[in-house]
Amino acid sequence: MSQTELSDSRGIASAPGNADGHVSTLALTFHRAALWLQSPRPYLMFIGFSLFLGFWYLAVEVWKLPRFAEMPGLTTVVSEWLSKNPTYGLSIFMEEYYLHIWVSTRRIAIAFFLATAIGVPLGLFLGWSKRFKQYVFPVFELLRPVPPLAWVPLAIVMFQGSETPVILTVAPPAASGSLRCGPGADLRKPSPAPRAVFVRRCGSTTGPGISPERSTNEC
């Protein structure tokens, strides 16, 4: 299947490109953003956030519903966040605010690196070796349903300090996501037939002006 026809099947045929028909990554990104803005999704998302914030404001500051009256209101949260001298918590004008962001980002980055370094090789081995899958996959299936917060007591007991338990609490769920593709794949099998590739990419063996024979040959 040619690149132009693949672009047609994905709705990007009108994206700007070079003279040879190649679509740049930046142009494709802007084109997909334009299509996203033309769809109802961003506006429905805006309506959803507006309803949430509106209910928060009305329930706490106007109606003062039970169990909501003691919560901080929307105006209080925004004013404290933008205040140079906040009464509660932090604001964007405080150095500690950005320090918290940096620490959280660093923890997530380390946990993602560990999860990738562990999960990707294990997933490849699970798809490559049937014997390895028979040994490891049952253990993985036993530990996979464990919620992330259930690892917190074990991490606190096994590791000292405050950073390591937090990182190891985030890493197992990420590694579980990296492993999901491995058990269902067999890397020793040959690649699927061209028609199967076309069906997986385009959702159908035919399309506008594309016959089954042509789509099979070009996929």
Secondary structure as UniProt FT lines:
FT   HELIX           3..9
FT   TURN            10..11
FT   TURN            13..14
FT   TURN            19..20
FT   HELIX           25..38
FT   HELIX           41..57
FT   HELIX           58..62
FT   TURN            66..70
FT   HELIX           74..81
FT   TURN            92..93
FT   HELIX           95..128
FT   HELIX           130..143
FT   TURN            144..145
FT   HELIX           148..150
FT   HELIX           151..158
FT   HELIX           163..179
FT   TURN            180..184
FT   TURN            187..188
FT   HELIX           194..202
FT   TURN            208..209
FT   HELIX           212..218
//
